Amino acid sequence: MVIGIVPVGSDDVGRVYADDDPSSPGTEFVASGPVRTGPPRPGLLQLVMAFGMVCSVAALFIGVFAFGLSGLQEQRSQHLLYADFRGLLDPSSTVAPSIGGVIRPGTPVALVDAPAAGLHRVVVVEGTTSGDLLAGPGHRSDTPLPGQKGASVVVGRSVTAGAPFAGIAALRRGEVVRVRTGQGAFRYSVVGHVAIGHALPTFRSNSSLLVLVTSEGSGWAGKLTSSNLVYVVARLDGAAVPAPHGRPRTVVGAAVQGHNDPSGWLPLLFWVAVLTGASALVWRAWYRWGLLRTWLVGAPVLFAILWAIGNAAMRLVPNVY
C-alpha cells in the first residue's frame, strides 16, 4: 500500500489513497507538511515595486503630517513649554528664565498674547530654524528679546505645525500685543506692516520694537506659493529694559525668515532607509506569524518611523510656512 500518491490533475489533492501504483503514468508525489500562508515570496520586480510603494506611503504621510499631525505635535509641545515657562516665572523657582547671552535653541523665552491675531498665551522658543518652529513661534537669536532695547524679531508658521501665526497679517494699527519674559510684562501697540526691502520704523534708543514675521497669501495654498513675507511691527508702550551682553551677532542661513534647513536631508534619507528595512522585516514576519500578530507588532513601529520621517521632512519646509 502506497500513501501520499495522487494522480496529476485530480481535484482530490490532500486526500489519502491506498493501493495506487507509484510507477504508473500520470502520478506524482505530493509533499506533506504545513501549508504556506501569507504573502508570496517576492522577486526582483516585486522588490522594486515594494520600494516604490514604501516611498509613496512616506510621501503621503509627510503631507498628512505637515497639515494635520504636526499641529497636534505643536499643541503638545506648547502645553509642555507653557508648564515649564510658568515654573521658571514662579518667584519660588531656583532657576530664572533665560534673558540673555547664548540661549539654547528650543528654550522657552516669552509668552505672547494678541487676541486680534488669535494668539493666546503662545510660548516663544529660542531659535528660528524650521526644526525649532515645530514647537511654536521662535525668537531670532541675533536680536534682543521682547521688552529689551532694540528690534526683537519673532518668526512663526502660517500653514503647518499648528499655524500659530496664521492671523498676524490681520493685525491693524493700534491693536495690542502683550509679551511676558523673565524681565517682566510688556505692552506693544501695532504701528503697521513693513514690506520686504523697507526699513523698520524709527524708535527711541531706550525703546523697543517687536517684529512678527510669517508668510502671506490667500488661504494655505496661497501662503505656500507666495514668495512674500509679512512683517507686522509693534512699538513698546513705555521704556525698554537693558539687554544683557553676549548675544549672538549672526545666525545661520537656516534661521533667516523664509529659509529652510538643508541639513534635514540626511535624517530624512536615514529614516526612509529604516522604513524600507522595517517593511521588509514586517513582510517576513507576516509569513511566519500571520497577518494579525504581524499587524499588532509592526504597525506601531512603522507609524513611529513615519512620524520621524515627517519631522525630518518639515525641516526642509521654509520656516514661515
MIPARO-28065 format. One record per residue (C-alpha): residue in three letters; y, z, x. Coordinates in steps of 0.5 Angstrom, whole numbers, padded with zeros to 4 digits, always signed. Layout:
! residues N
ALAYZX ...
//
This chain:
! residues 321
MET+0000+0000+0000 VAL+0007-0002+0003 ILE+0013+0002+0000 GLY+0020-0001+0001 ILE+0019-0008+0001 VAL+0023-0012-0004 PRO+0023-0020-0006 VAL+0029-0023-0004 GLY+0034-0025-0010 SER+0031-0019-0014 ASP+0035-0015-0019 ASP+0031-0009-0017 VAL+0033-0007-0010 GLY+0032+0000-0009 ARG+0026+0001-0013 VAL+0019+0002-0010 TYR+0014-0003-0011 ALA+0007-0002-0009 ASP+0001-0007-0006 ASP+0006-0012-0004 ASP+0004-0016+0002 PRO+0010-0016+0007 SER+0008-0022+0010 SER+0008-0026+0004 PRO+0014-0031+0004 GLY+0021-0029+0000 THR+0021-0022+0002 GLU+0025-0018+0007 PHE+0025-0010+0008 VAL+0031-0006+0005 ALA+0033-0001+0010 SER+0033+0006+0007 GLY+0039+0011+0008 PRO+0046+0013+0005 VAL+0049+0008+0001 ARG+0056+0007+0004 THR+0062+0009+0000 GLY+0070+0008+0002 PRO+0074+0002+0005 PRO+0071-0004+0008 ARG+0071-0004+0016 PRO+0077-0008+0018 GLY+0077-0014+0022 LEU+0083-0017+0026 LEU+0086-0020+0020 GLN+0086-0013+0016 LEU+0089-0009+0022 VAL+0095-0014+0023 MET+0096-0014+0015 ALA+0095-0006+0015 PHE+0100-0005+0020 GLY+0105-0009+0016 MET+0104-0005+0010 VAL+0105+0001+0014 CYS+0112-0002+0017 SER+0113-0004+0009 VAL+0112+0003+0007 ALA+0116+0006+0012 ALA+0122+0002+0011 LEU+0121+0003+0003 PHE+0121+0011+0005 ILE+0127+0010+0009 GLY+0131+0007+0003 VAL+0129+0013-0002 PHE+0130+0018+0004 ALA+0137+0015+0005 PHE+0140+0015-0002 GLY+0136+0021-0005 LEU+0131+0025-0001 SER+0137+0026+0005 GLY+0141+0029-0001 LEU+0136+0034-0002 GLN+0136+0036+0005 GLU+0143+0036+0006 GLN+0143+0041+0000 ARG+0138+0046+0003 SER+0142+0045+0010 GLN+0148+0047+0006 HIS+0145+0053+0003 LEU+0143+0056+0009 LEU+0149+0054+0013 TYR+0153+0058+0008 ALA+0149+0064+0008 ASP+0150+0064+0016 PHE+0157+0063+0016 ARG+0158+0068+0011 GLY+0154+0073+0015 LEU+0159+0071+0021 LEU+0165+0072+0017 ASP+0163+0079+0015 PRO+0167+0085+0018 SER+0161+0089+0020 SER+0158+0083+0024 THR+0157+0084+0031 VAL+0157+0076+0032 ALA+0164+0073+0031 PRO+0164+0065+0028 SER+0166+0060+0034 ILE+0173+0059+0034 GLY+0174+0055+0041 GLY+0171+0053+0047 VAL+0165+0049+0047 ILE+0161+0050+0041 ARG+0154+0048+0040 PRO+0153+0042+0035 GLY+0151+0044+0028 THR+0154+0051+0029 PRO+0158+0052+0022 VAL+0165+0053+0024 ALA+0169+0052+0017 LEU+0169+0052+0009 VAL+0173+0047+0005 ASP+0175+0047-0002 ALA+0178+0041-0005 PRO+0177+0041-0013 ALA+0180+0035-0014 ALA+0175+0032-0009 GLY+0169+0035-0011 LEU+0169+0040-0005 HIS+0167+0047-0007 ARG+0165+0052-0001 VAL+0163+0046+0003 VAL+0160+0048+0010 VAL+0163+0044+0016 VAL+0159+0044+0022 GLU+0161+0042+0029 GLY+0160+0035+0031 THR+0160+0028+0028 THR+0154+0024+0030 SER+0150+0021+0025 GLY+0145+0026+0026 ASP+0150+0032+0026 LEU+0153+0030+0019 LEU+0146+0030+0016 ALA+0147+0037+0015 GLY+0154+0036+0012 PRO+0161+0034+0014 GLY+0163+0035+0021 HIS+0169+0037+0026 ARG+0170+0032+0031 SER+0169+0036+0038 ASP+0175+0034+0042 THR+0180+0036+0036 PRO+0183+0043+0034 LEU+0179+0047+0029 PRO+0183+0047+0022 GLY+0188+0052+0022 GLN+0190+0051+0029 LYS+0195+0048+0032 GLY+0195+0040+0032 ALA+0191+0035+0028 SER+0184+0037+0026 VAL+0179+0031+0024 VAL+0173+0032+0020 VAL+0168+0027+0018 GLY+0164+0026+0012 ARG+0159+0021+0009 SER+0161+0018+0003 VAL+0154+0015+0000 THR+0148+0018+0004 ALA+0146+0025+0005 GLY+0149+0028-0001 ALA+0155+0024+0000 PRO+0160+0030+0001 PHE+0166+0026+0002 ALA+0165+0021-0004 GLY+0171+0024-0007 ILE+0176+0025-0002 ALA+0179+0018-0003 ALA+0181+0021-0010 LEU+0186+0026-0007 ARG+0193+0025-0008 ARG+0200+0027-0005 GLY+0201+0035-0006 GLU+0194+0037-0008 VAL+0191+0043-0005 VAL+0185+0043+0001 ARG+0183+0050+0003 VAL+0180+0052+0009 ARG+0177+0058+0012 THR+0175+0059+0019 GLY+0173+0065+0024 GLN+0181+0066+0024 GLY+0183+0066+0017 ALA+0184+0062+0011 PHE+0189+0056+0011 ARG+0192+0052+0005 TYR+0193+0045+0006 SER+0197+0040+0002 VAL+0195+0033+0002 VAL+0201+0028+0004 GLY+0198+0022+0003 HIS+0193+0017+0006 VAL+0193+0013+0013 ALA+0191+0006+0014 ILE+0187+0004+0021 GLY+0192+0003+0027 HIS+0197+0007+0024 ALA+0200+0014+0027 LEU+0199+0020+0023 PRO+0205+0024+0020 THR+0209+0028+0025 PHE+0209+0035+0024 ARG+0212+0041+0028 SER+0209+0044+0034 ASN+0207+0050+0031 SER+0204+0047+0025 SER+0197+0043+0024 LEU+0194+0037+0020 LEU+0188+0036+0017 VAL+0185+0029+0017 LEU+0179+0028+0013 VAL+0175+0021+0014 THR+0170+0017+0011 SER+0168+0010+0008 GLU+0172+0007+0002 GLY+0170+0002-0002 SER+0168+0001-0010 GLY+0161+0004-0011 TRP+0156+0006-0006 ALA+0155-0002-0004 GLY+0162-0003-0003 LYS+0162+0003+0002 LEU+0156+0001+0006 THR+0159-0006+0006 SER+0166-0004+0007 SER+0169-0004+0015 ASN+0175+0000+0013 LEU+0175+0008+0014 VAL+0180+0012+0009 TYR+0184+0018+0013 VAL+0186+0023+0008 VAL+0192+0027+0011 ALA+0194+0034+0009 ARG+0199+0039+0012 LEU+0198+0046+0013 ASP+0203+0050+0009 GLY+0205+0056+0014 ALA+0204+0057+0021 ALA+0198+0055+0025 VAL+0194+0060+0030 PRO+0193+0058+0037 ALA+0187+0054+0039 PRO+0183+0057+0045 HIS+0182+0054+0051 GLY+0176+0050+0054 ARG+0176+0045+0048 PRO+0172+0038+0050 ARG+0177+0033+0051 THR+0173+0027+0049 VAL+0167+0025+0045 VAL+0161+0020+0046 GLY+0162+0014+0042 ALA+0156+0016+0037 ALA+0161+0022+0035 VAL+0167+0017+0033 GLN+0168+0016+0026 GLY+0165+0009+0024 HIS+0160+0009+0029 ASN+0152+0010+0029 ASP+0148+0014+0034 PRO+0143+0008+0038 SER+0139+0014+0041 GLY+0136+0014+0034 TRP+0132+0008+0036 LEU+0127+0012+0041 PRO+0125+0017+0036 LEU+0124+0012+0030 LEU+0119+0008+0034 PHE+0116+0014+0036 TRP+0115+0016+0029 VAL+0113+0009+0027 ALA+0107+0009+0032 VAL+0105+0016+0030 LEU+0105+0014+0023 THR+0100+0008+0025 GLY+0096+0012+0028 ALA+0095+0018+0023 SER+0094+0012+0018 ALA+0088+0010+0022 LEU+0085+0017+0022 VAL+0086+0017+0015 TRP+0082+0011+0014 ARG+0077+0013+0018 ALA+0077+0020+0014 TRP+0076+0016+0008 TYR+0070+0013+0010 ARG+0067+0020+0012 TRP+0070+0025+0007 GLY+0071+0021+0001 LEU+0078+0019-0003 LEU+0079+0026-0006 ARG+0078+0030+0000 THR+0082+0025+0005 TRP+0088+0025+0000 LEU+0089+0032+0000 VAL+0089+0033+0007 GLY+0092+0026+0009 ALA+0098+0026+0004 PRO+0102+0032+0006 VAL+0101+0030+0014 LEU+0103+0022+0012 PHE+0109+0025+0008 ALA+0111+0029+0014 ILE+0111+0024+0018 LEU+0115+0019+0014 TRP+0120+0025+0013 ALA+0121+0025+0021 ILE+0122+0017+0020 GLY+0127+0018+0015 ASN+0131+0023+0019 ALA+0131+0018+0025 ALA+0133+0012+0022 MET+0139+0016+0019 ARG+0142+0017+0026 LEU+0142+0009+0026 VAL+0147+0009+0020 PRO+0154+0010+0021 ASN+0157+0017+0021 VAL+0161+0015+0015 TYR+0156+0012+0010 
//
